[in-house]
């Protein structure tokens, strides 16, 4: 992992923590998805890219249909 990638993960972690601390559930969910999207892409694991896309689409849609 590059230094730039590590800094982006730190940024994503800070964003998630801020949303949790502010009790902003939707923002926290989005930040969590973004963190894991970055983590997956930085792993350079191309073994299950279709599965990952399906999972992210599911969780992204879940955010918009929940009250």
N, C-alpha and C positions, 0 to 999 in steps of 0.2 A: 504494500500500500504506500502510495506517495504521501509526502507531507501535506500537499494540498487536499488530498482525499481525507486524510486524518482530520484536518481543520474543518472540512465540510461536515464530517461526522460529529465533531465537537459542537459545531453550530446547530446541527439537527438535534443533538441531545439537549443543548441549552434551550432551544425552542420548545421541545417537549416538556422540559422541566418547568418552564415559565407557564405553559398552558395548564399543567397539572396544578401548580401553585395558585393559579388564578381560578381554578375550578372551571375551566373552559373545556368541556368534554369534547366538543366537536373539533376544536383546535388541537386538542391533545391527540385525538384519533388521527387527524390529518398529519400531525407531526410524527406520530408513531409510524404511519405508513411511509412517510418520506424517509425517515431514518432507516427503515428496513429496506426500502427501495435502493437507497444509497449503499447500504451494507451488502446487499445482494450483488449490485453491479460492481462493487469494488472487490468482491471475492473472485471475480472472473470465472465463476462456475457457470458454464453454459450447458450443463447437463439437463436441467429442467426449465428452460426459459418459457415454454408454453404454460407449464403448471404455475409458474410465478405470475405470469400475466393474468391467468384466470383468478388466482387468489387475490391479486391487487384489484382487479375489476370487481370482484365480489365485495371486498371490504369498502371500496370507494362507493359502490352503489348502496351498500348498507348504511353508510353515513347519511345519505339523502332520503332514505325512506323511513328512518327512525325519527320520532318526534323529538 
